[in-house]
Amino acid sequence: MSPSQESSQTPSQTIGPFFAYGLTARQYAYPGAQVTDAIVADETVPGPRIRIEGRVLDGAGIAVPDALVEIWQAGPDGRYAADARGNSGFSGFGRQGTGTDPECRFSFVTVKPGSVGAEHAPHVNVIVFMRGLLSHLYTRLYFDDEASANARDLVLALVPADRRHTLLARREPVAGETVYRFDIRLQGPEETVFFDV
């Protein structure tokens, strides 16, 4: 670089290709052991059992078949797992590719998180990876049946009122289980709010 040229930050690289055999082996039909990261809390963990289900949608509303969704959450007592792979039955972490389902859905079995403090509503932290992204996306999932807690959440209060609904998972009636639907929209008028970290 000549002295007259200005230095600048190195440009980001496109996310991927993923090390699919280690992250989403089942999605790509790799043989060998597959960690089931879709189970964040097993049946031994106390608290309301829920399933979080959704799709990653592009600007045209078409489901993305090869996205990777990770979640991280507190337990029903509002505390994060000290050891993500401990023997407690609750890891607090889940990872799933959207290509394992014919409708490109992700699905996590867990317990409803508690509040991590008086100024925070129960929520799940979400990260999205996929081809074409220069950097992964961070967002949060809040629950639509926690209106009073959502009203006092400090992070949700930073989001314009007309955009907050993009962070709310809708409780849906499904026989025998509690399901929260959370679609992640990458673009368009209903684009999910993403956070800079």
Secondary structure, DSSP 4 states (H G I P E B T S, - for coil): --TTSPP-PPPPPPP----HHHHSGGGGT--S----TTBSB-TTS-S-EEEEEEEEE-TTSPBPTT-EEEEEE--TTS---SSTT-SSSB-SEEEEEGGGSTT-EEEEEEE----SBTTB-SEEEEEEE-TT-SS-EEEEEEETT-HHHHHT-HHHHTS-GGGGGGGEEEEEEETTEEEEE--EE-SSTTPPP-B--
